Amino acid sequence: MAKQIGKIKLYSVKDLKESLGVNERTVREWFKKGRLKGVKIGTEWHVTEENLGKFLNAEGVADFKSDKISG
């Protein structure tokens, strides 16, 4: 489940893995290669809802809606 900090919604690697049906290693590679822009908080990578939408739209997933990710 996404974390809410103020008005910012953050998704973890685990959130993306479960919602997108990909391996955690794949998500971490996206961060490492700069395809997915995120922030490392402690030892965990997170992506904002805005950056996740940009990534998905760039990958050809039209009209990203966050409610489909947050479950």
SVG drawing of the C-alpha trace seen along z (x, -y; Angstrom):
<svg xmlns="http://www.w3.org/2000/svg" viewBox="-9 -18 31 29">
<polyline fill="none" stroke="black" stroke-width="0.4" points="0.0,0.0 1.3,-3.5 2.6,-5.8 1.1,-9.2 3.4,-12.1 1.4,-15.3 0.0,-15.5 2.7,-13.2 1.9,-9.6 4.9,-7.2 5.1,-3.7 7.7,-1.2 9.4,1.4 7.1,4.0 4.0,2.0 5.3,1.8 6.2,5.4 2.8,6.5 0.8,4.0 2.8,4.3 3.6,8.0 7.3,7.7 10.3,8.9 11.7,6.6 15.0,6.7 13.4,5.3 12.0,2.3 15.4,1.7 17.0,1.8 14.6,-0.9 15.7,-3.1 19.4,-2.4 19.2,-3.1 17.2,-6.2 14.1,-5.0 12.0,-5.4 12.8,-8.5 12.6,-7.8 14.2,-8.5 15.9,-6.2 14.6,-6.6 16.9,-4.7 17.5,-1.5 14.2,-1.5 13.5,-3.0 10.2,-4.9 8.6,-6.7 6.1,-9.5 2.7,-9.1 3.6,-11.8 6.9,-10.1 5.2,-6.7 2.6,-8.2 5.3,-9.7 7.1,-6.4 4.0,-4.4 2.8,-6.9 6.3,-6.8 6.2,-3.0 2.9,-3.2 0.4,-2.7 -2.1,-5.3 -4.0,-7.4 -2.4,-6.2 -4.7,-6.2 -3.2,-5.8 -6.3,-4.0 -5.3,-1.0 -2.0,-0.8 -3.0,-1.6 -5.4,1.3"/>
</svg>
